[in-house]
Amino acid sequence: MLSIVIITRNTKDLVANLLESIKKDRALEPFLREVILVDNGSSDGTDAMVEERFPGVSLLRNTENRGFAAAANAGIRCSGGEHILLLNSDTLLIEGEVAKMLEFMNSNKDVGICGPQLVHGDMTPQRSYAHIPSLLFEIVPRSFLEFALPSRFSTKGPGRGAHALARRPRDEYRELDPHQETAATPVDVPSLIGAAVMGRRETLDRVGGFDERFFFFLEETDLCLQIKKTGMRVVFFSQSRVIHLQGKTVRKNWVRGRIQYNISLYKFIQKHRRTSYYRAFQAVRIGKCFFMIVLLSVLPFLLVRERTRRTYLYYFELFLWHLRACPDNAGLLASSQG
């Protein structure tokens, strides 16, 4: 049986659309035990809307924004399914697609967690799995690596990037057509994008769920690493698709959202790397930040574009955040308390 756990904060309309998509997915009916919505202190009437329009949904209310990891853990603890589908509120189900994931999990007992091919509203693929943060990706832009070495670094699913990430020998996987919308075969990957992931309850219980020190961002990457340590697999299952309206939940606070990513990034590096590595990692990020501020300051004509001005503001705020010794309350936690 399957439990669906959704995390939300002030995304009433997105939640309504997501719940409608779940309701319309007839293929889920034989397997779906429950839908649990964890409301992280919303003030937009989400709870009232759910009670009125979706009375069958179990509603967990937090009086404050506890972050994604803590909210997800609360939902998992209250769920009773053998498998748990964790969804961001800015996702939509496509009929029959989640049932494919569940069938895959039931047929592959060594898989601890899997993720679908995330797609935009027009069904074009988006990044669905991720590399582990490292100095390499700080020194060399990920976009350049994906362009120069797509067979190793592409993370959108199409093409052959998943092959190099697979744990199994290369010849066990069918060759992928770069023009196909999805990869041909499930592959083992370092980490999944947490917008939509299906975990095995036994595995989630074994690792203790999400590390609640991650308020937002990289909690799923940390979870995937913990699952791998138990010997279970982390799999990108491209035969299933979920629509992801990418970033709708943090777009209103973009700069704070990027600061929050840095907060989580440093926590992640400190947890999984040595102190010397962390110091080098932080030094590189500070250097990049300073370089971008100087570059955009001496080339003011670049600031004509709104996107460039926003980027300049981000690097300026990020540099100030470093000068303040990287406080934890400067990101989305601050905006949720304001």
Summary of the structure (lengths in Angstrom):
residues: 338
radius of gyration: 20.1
end to end distance: 39.9
largest distance: 62.0
contacts: 1121
relative contact order: 0.14
helix: 49%
strand: 19%
